């Protein structure tokens, strides 16, 4: 084969290999902008989970200015923690506006009510799926977005209108099932404990969902309670999104 033709063939092969790798590549983990919400202060489990999640993000390189914490506790030692009201939560999410290479991460843990949404004790109100979906559309747009709702009946946040091609949604329970572990003597709820353990050792959000589900099922079987059946939705653009 003439040298010039050999070089041409090699160039084509390199280009084709690069295309194949690009087509088969998994989406890289974005740099997160996070909103972390403890919706109730009746038990310390919710604030404990938010603090642990914030600490984990910080240890993995997320700047403190990108981590927004909200709490139902009225007397806070940390002035950076805002009141967990619906207006504050939705406004903070709508203001995220991630840049290219960034993504939105929303974690909300609290009590929940069937058909109502997530309980926000600060103003004695509920956060509804439709309102959260609108705030995400404004603040996150098409950026990779992960939403975790940890409460009883939180499966209501997994269906329409929350679903979008760029969103991963994880919930602690089915829309018609309670979740467990909201006792004052616990550090975290059952789901939050399983979730926090999973983020420490798994590489992708799909792996986190699988590990959390298995952990919850095991704990609930030991407790002898009605299975909460955590739910999940993975948008087409983020099915294999990496965690970090």
C-alpha angles and dihedrals in degrees: 000000000000113000093242092052091047091053090049092051091048091051092052091049092051092049092048092049091051091051092049091050091049093049092049097041120115116234111267121241111265124224102263130236103194137200112192119188133191100190101186136037099196089104129020093234094093098052089042091057094047092050091048091049091049091049091050092051091049092051089054096054105270107143116239090241090062094055113081116188126194127184142181091223108110099202106052126181090205113067089197090070112090128207112274098235124143091246093051094045096047093042092051092050092047090052097053097092097173118212124228109300092025131101142191123253118186122182119180122178125178144100118305139202127215110257092002108073133226119349117238108193098188093077098012094247142121130246109223128208094237093054092048091049091054093050091050091051091053099041103033103024108172097344117120105276132190120191121187118187115186114187142093112294090010092143086089086078094058099066133056130352092025099057120099135155091253097046135094112193125191124183133188095226148005117277089257100038134080124230124220146230104063093137123132092232093059127086095214138002116263094258095044092049091052092045094050090049091050096052089056095060112022129082103211141033091245089056090048091053093050094046093046092049093051091047093049092048091052094049094046092049089054090048092048094228134140106278112257092208102209113223133215141189125195118195117223094249095052105034093124099028113159120235100222 
